């Protein structure tokens, strides 16, 4: 239901010529929903991204007490994943619209992109955030992609027919880093998500110092000849917005 509402809003933007059909991509929906999920209740100052409730695991622990918060190789918490769905926050995450890699981005946004094409073999894509982020605030970012699957189209009609099957390929590995704007050293990252399995990276971490930052998508391992399509969603607190 939440995806249907988001798609309805996205289709309005597409029809008005403001967005491309990338807004309909399933990777975008996944990144938007995961990144806008509630984890910890905001105290009213906006520093916890306006989240509405504390979400606890089966032992009563908050996200900030979880392995996912402490371990860069663990993007999601075992019991609660990225948190609880919040449809209105998903809309807030989606509504600012896409920002292309390499261009100045707002504190809240998303992008559908690709990395590792033979014609453009970049293994790094940067998303510089235009506004300084507030010290003590949280920044959330989610990166999603999909395992390539090919239809074995025996009759060549471009459709799945009875008797046909699919071939799945190895899953490419992407990582994500939150870096100071003027650093290209991964070891300078405020935090990162570097899981070696699955097709999602996620971070939710505090900003140590008011200043400008960027998100970096890195193609860590590429197993397929085609570019890796991905969606990235982010949510930070601009220094001028905090109270």
C-alpha positions, 0 to 999 in steps of 0.5 A: 500500500505504501509503495502504491501511494509513492508510485502514485506521487511519482507518476504525477512528477513524471507526468509533469516532466519533473522526474524520469521513470527511474522513480518507478524502479523497485530498487528505488522503492526498496531504498526509500522504504528502508531508509525512512523506517523508524528506529529511535524516537526523535526528541523534538529537535529533529536531530533523529530525523523526525522518527516517531518511535523507539523500535526494540529487538526481542531483548528490548535493545534499541538500534544504537545498542545493536551489532548493526550500529557497531559493525560496518559489516552488518547493515541490518539488525537481526530482529528489526531489519532497518526499523518499522515502516513509516509511510509518511516518512517514506513520502518525505524521503521520496518527495525531494526527488532524485539527485545525480551522482557528482552533483550537489544534493540536498540533505534528503534525497535519492538516486537511481544510478549505475556503476561498472559499465564497460563503456564507463568503468567507474568503480566510485560514485560520489554524492556531495551534500550541499548543506553542512550537516549538524553535529550530533544529528543522525545521518541515514543512508541505504544502498540497494541493488539486484542480482542479475537474472536472465530469461532463457527465452527459447522461442525468442518472443521476449516473454516468459512462457511455460517451459522456459526458465531463468539463469541467475548470476553472481551477486556483485558487491557494493559498499557505501561510505560517509566521508568528509567532503574534502576527503577521498580516503576511505579510512576517513569515513565517519561510518560505512556499510561494507557487508560482503553478502546480500544486496543492501548496505545501510548506515545510521550514524551520528555526525561528529562535527558540523560540516559538509559530507558526501556519500560514496558508492564503491563497486567492491567486486564486479562479477558480471559484464553489465553495469550494476544498477543501484538505488541510493537514499539518504537523509541528513539534518542540515545545520540550519534546520536543527533546533 
